[in-house]
Amino acid sequence: MELKGFCIPFSGLKLGKHEFEYQINNTFFDSFGYQEFNSSKVKVLALLNKMGTMMELGLSAKGDVNVDCDLTGEAFDQAISSKLNLVIKFGERFDNENDEILILPHGEHQFTIAQYVYEMLVLAVPQKRVHPGVLDGSLQSDILDKLEELQLKENKDTSENIDPRWDGLKKLLTDK
């Protein structure tokens, strides 16, 4: 997928608000070398407010990315939504070091939002990806069964083999 579709040519736009819509899939993420998603379907809306000496850009995204559960390895659709606001000003040189302000050189007639969209979507996915079936107990998985078996065994072993020397320290906690 060419990222040219993510260039906004603002020089020909009238003052006021302008809306752009993008449909994102894995081809977009592949162009950044990001391969964490099995599939993706995200709708991104960009609202550009062009003013006399500056512009404001509001990005909002809503959709699903198919990821693997960190606990079970089962694939599932993770719903994501995110927003990003960006102020675009003009200056002597290009500067995108600030997350909220983009400075374009005087005379520039377009800018690209692909990097901002990419970062916004990647950061919208939770760091710990847990299948909803794990949370509500409806997912049947060999891995979950094994984790549960090991957890119960571990708890039994630790409760039976408590070193008696710790009893004195426990008494200190209760004597406060």
PyMOL commands that set and color helices and strands:
alter all, ss='L'
color gray80, all
select helices_A, chain A and resi 3-6+26-30+114-124+132-136+142-160+166-174
alter helices_A, ss='H'
color red, helices_A
select strands_A, chain A and resi 7-9+16-24+39-50+55-68+75-91+101-105+110-112
alter strands_A, ss='S'
color yellow, strands_A
deselect
rebuild
show_as cartoon
